[in-house]
Amino acid sequence: MKRIGQVSVELDISPQTIRQWTERFAPFLSQAATQAHRYSDEDVAILRRIRELHARGVEAEEIERHLQWRHDEEVEEGFVLARAEDDETAVSDPNGTTSVAIVHLLEHLDENQQTLLSTQLAMRDLLGLIVQDNIALKEENARLRKRLRVLEREVARLKEEDWNQRLSLKEQLNALRRELERHKPWWKRLFG
């Protein structure tokens, strides 16, 4: 059994990190490791695997799943060996651990596939909403363009009316000036 300081030197990680991992991954370590911080070779191997996974950026939950999978595999392997020892005529399947690993891998792939399908459905729903919004925006854009054309015609009509009104007022003003000129006394017309 090794003390925490020895394990720290061997794995090149701080004692504090070993304590944290011992708490976090206690189900996978021996009772001596979790209670007295005395580590067996198996405990050190598990901590080394945790360090490797952590160095690759694997999250704690995923490390836990990996350790659980390895633990289940070891339990299954021990069960096969125990059955072979109990029954001298029993033949252990040399691929037994491989088949367990394949089953776990298939289960993991199935979970990933279900997650991907759920994500795909959510993305499809989101895409449907985006398409509906796009259609609604196109319809609104068409209505606004139509309204803009109506307003442009109205403004053009008002400008034309304004122009005609100005011309009419200029003609009336010129007519009034001519009328005034005609009604001026002759001497004012002469001296101007």
C-alpha positions in Angstrom: 0.0 0.0 0.0 1.3 3.4 -0.9 0.8 6.7 0.9 -0.7 9.7 -0.9 2.7 11.4 -1.1 4.2 8.4 -2.9 1.3 8.2 -5.3 1.6 12.0 -5.9 5.3 11.6 -6.9 4.6 8.5 -9.0 1.8 10.1 -11.0 3.3 13.6 -10.9 0.1 15.2 -9.6 -0.6 17.1 -6.4 -1.8 15.4 -3.3 -4.8 17.7 -3.3 -5.8 16.5 -6.8 -5.5 12.9 -5.6 -7.8 13.7 -2.6 -10.3 15.3 -5.0 -10.2 12.3 -7.4 -10.4 9.9 -4.5 -13.7 11.6 -3.3 -15.1 11.9 -6.8 -14.3 8.4 -8.0 -14.6 6.6 -4.6 -16.8 3.8 -6.0 -13.9 2.6 -8.2 -11.2 2.7 -5.5 -10.5 0.5 -2.6 -11.9 1.2 0.9 -8.3 1.8 2.2 -7.9 4.5 -0.5 -11.2 6.3 0.3 -10.9 6.1 4.1 -7.1 6.1 4.9 -5.6 7.4 1.7 -3.6 4.2 1.4 -3.5 3.1 -2.3 -3.0 -0.3 -3.7 -1.4 -0.9 -7.1 -5.0 -1.3 -8.6 -5.9 2.1 -7.1 -2.8 3.7 -8.6 -3.6 2.2 -12.0 -7.2 3.7 -11.8 -5.8 7.1 -10.7 -3.3 6.9 -13.6 -6.2 6.2 -16.0 -8.1 9.1 -14.6 -5.0 11.4 -15.1 -4.7 10.2 -18.7 -8.4 10.9 -19.5 -8.3 14.2 -17.7 -5.2 15.3 -19.7 -7.1 14.6 -22.9 -9.9 17.0 -21.7 -12.4 14.3 -20.9 -15.1 15.6 -18.4 -15.5 14.0 -15.0 -18.9 12.4 -15.9 -17.4 10.8 -19.0 -14.5 9.5 -16.9 -17.0 8.0 -14.5 -18.8 6.3 -17.3 -15.5 4.9 -18.6 -14.5 3.6 -15.2 -18.0 2.1 -14.7 -17.7 0.4 -18.1 -14.2 -1.0 -17.2 -15.5 -2.0 -13.7 -18.5 -3.9 -15.3 -16.1 -5.5 -17.8 -13.9 -6.7 -14.9 -16.9 -8.0 -13.0 -18.1 -9.9 -16.0 -14.6 -11.3 -16.7 -14.4 -12.4 -13.0 -17.8 -14.1 -13.3 -16.7 -16.0 -16.4 -13.5 -17.1 -14.7 -15.3 -18.1 -11.5 -17.8 -20.2 -13.5 -14.9 -21.9 -15.3 -13.2 -22.6 -12.0 -16.4 -24.0 -10.4 -17.1 -26.3 -13.4 -14.0 -28.1 -14.6 -15.8 -29.0 -17.9 -16.7 -25.4 -18.6 -14.9 -23.7 -21.4 -14.5 -19.9 -21.0 -15.2 -17.9 -24.1 -11.9 -16.2 -25.0 -14.0 -13.4 -26.6 -16.2 -13.1 -23.6 -14.7 -9.8 -22.5 -14.7 -8.6 -26.1 -18.4 -9.4 -26.5 -19.1 -7.4 -23.2 -17.1 -4.6 -24.6 -19.0 -4.7 -27.9 -22.3 -4.7 -26.0 -21.3 -1.7 -24.0 -20.0 0.0 -27.2 -23.3 -0.7 -28.9 -25.3 0.6 -26.0 -23.1 3.8 -26.0 -23.6 4.1 -29.8 -27.4 3.6 -29.3 -27.4 6.4 -26.7 -25.4 8.7 -29.0 -27.7 7.9 -31.9 -30.8 8.7 -29.8 -29.2 12.0 -28.8 -28.4 12.8 -32.4 -32.0 11.9 -33.5 -33.4 14.1 -30.8 -31.1 16.9 -31.9 -32.0 16.4 -35.5 -35.7 16.6 -34.6 -35.2 19.8 -32.7 -33.2 21.2 -35.5 -36.0 20.2 -38.0 -38.6 21.9 -35.8 -36.4 25.0 -35.6 -35.9 25.0 -39.4 -39.7 24.7 -39.8 -40.2 27.8 -37.6 -37.5 29.7 -39.6 -39.2 28.7 -42.9 -42.6 29.8 -41.5 -41.1 33.1 -40.3 -39.4 33.6 -43.7 -42.7 33.0 -45.5 -44.5 35.5 -43.2 -41.8 38.1 -43.7 -42.0 37.7 -47.5 -45.8 38.2 -47.3 -45.3 41.2 -45.1 -42.6 42.6 -47.4 -45.0 42.2 -50.4 -47.8 44.0 -48.5 -45.4 46.8 -47.6 -44.2 47.1 -51.2 -47.8 47.3 -52.4 -48.6 49.9 -49.8 -45.4 51.9 -50.8 -46.5 51.9 -54.4 -49.9 53.2 -53.4 -48.3 55.9 -51.3 -45.9 56.8 -54.2 -48.8 57.2 -56.6 -50.6 59.3 -54.0 -47.6 61.6 -53.5 -47.2 61.9 -57.3 -50.9 62.8 -57.6 -50.6 65.4 -54.8 -47.5 66.9 -56.5 -49.3 67.2 -59.8 -52.3 68.8 -58.1 -49.9 71.2 -56.3 -48.2 72.1 -59.6 -51.5 72.6 -61.3 -52.7 74.8 -58.4 -49.6 76.9 -58.6 -50.0 77.4 -62.3 -53.6 78.3 -61.8 -52.7 80.8 -59.1 -49.9 82.3 -61.3 -52.4 82.7 -64.2 -54.9 84.3 -61.8 -52.3 86.7 -60.5 -51.2 87.7 -64.0 -54.8 88.2 -64.9 -55.3 90.5 -61.9 -52.2 92.4 -62.7 -53.4 93.0 -66.3 -56.8 94.0 -64.9 -55.1 96.5 -62.6 -53.0 97.8 -65.4 -56.1 98.4 -67.4 -57.9 100.2 -64.6 -55.1 102.6 -63.8 -55.6 106.1 -64.7 -54.0 107.1 -68.0 -51.4 109.4 -66.4 -50.2 106.6 -64.1 -49.9 104.3 -67.1 -47.9 107.0 -68.9 -45.5 107.8 -66.0 -45.5 104.2 -64.8 
